[in-house]
Amino acid sequence: MQQYDNSNDDAIGVTRSGRIVPRPPDEVVERVIPLLLAAAKRADARRRASGPTKLTDWVPDLANELGKPETVVHLWAQRAAGELGVNWGMEMNAGDVDAITKAVRKRYGS
């Protein structure tokens, strides 16, 4: 397998199989970087528009709906997230929030 050599200015790295990855022409880089930045901004906007993404964002509303203390509903939501295999400590997508809410409602309330 070839090792990456910093002295080779025409390469930017080596693949897992050992193939040297050539540096793209500057005009390609100049065209691609703005496209990547725009795509990242769109993805971030979609994520922000998708609604709450953490338990602390939507558990208070669910607690009010169920008429239970927020701390109890938070515990129920954590338990449901664990059963569904969702890491509740990190940001979640809208589908995970829906699944957790449905599980809590089915098990503990309305």
ABEGO torsion letter per residue (X at the ends): XBBBBAABAABAEBBAAGBBBBBBBAAAAAAAAAAAAAAAAAAAAAAAAAEBABAAAAAAAAAAAAGBBAAAAAAAAAAAAAAAGBBAABBBBAAAAAAAAAAAAAAABX
